[in-house]
């Protein structure tokens, strides 16, 4: 889809990947509604982007709250007239043994990582279908195709997001509305705890800068790509895991023990 003058809603805008995506979109002439919980970071980002004469709006919203979904879409239409592209970039993650994870955190992860993208897509679709064009972009993860130990909740939410994207894409195949799913591997952002960085170093986990990831995401949007898996050999492991998951079980055993050792440092 052409991004010049496109009206775009971007959730998770003040995060590491979100800020980088916003900057790439502004370079291409897009109009943005930035959505995130942190109002101070949003205002700072909005002012930075406006310095380039972009049409940028900001809305602080809690995506774990059902009331926020209509608030976001109504505000976007009020300010920009309509929504051409919805980018679901917000997400939360925890690195812990599942039986020790806080019950409220499990629910919050599903609300932000899965329910919010689904509800926002549901509310954006009527206008997109009426125009017979639009694009919904769901930012997933390699963890949504390969379930990693100690990231059970996060992996489960990204598996769900990937399944939702695939299903809705097939449902909308003849409507002119596009669905794009982008799965980065690990990214160097504040989403990661110090323990995650320690673990990543010990197991030689590849981690990409958010600017590189954002560039790939925006290019995938422009090309109307359906599924994009970022990073090699992780993109290859996704295919292997789909065909030979028990082989991957065996291959990850040593890594899982190291990951468990890093948990003790939290």
ABEGO torsion letter per residue (X at the ends): XBABGBBBBBBGAABAAAAAAAAAAAAAGBBBBBBBABAAAAAAAAAAAAAAGBBBBBBBBBAABAAAAAAAAAAAAAAAGBBABBBBABBBBBBBBAAABBAAAAAAAAAAAAAAAAAAAAAAAAAAAAAGBEBBBBBBBAAAABBBBGAAAAAAAAAAAAAAAAAAAAAAAAAGBBBBBBBBBBBBBAABBAAAAAAAAAAGBBBBBAAAAAAAAAAAAAAGBABBBBEOAAAAAAAAAAABAAAAAAAAAAAAAAAAAAAAAX
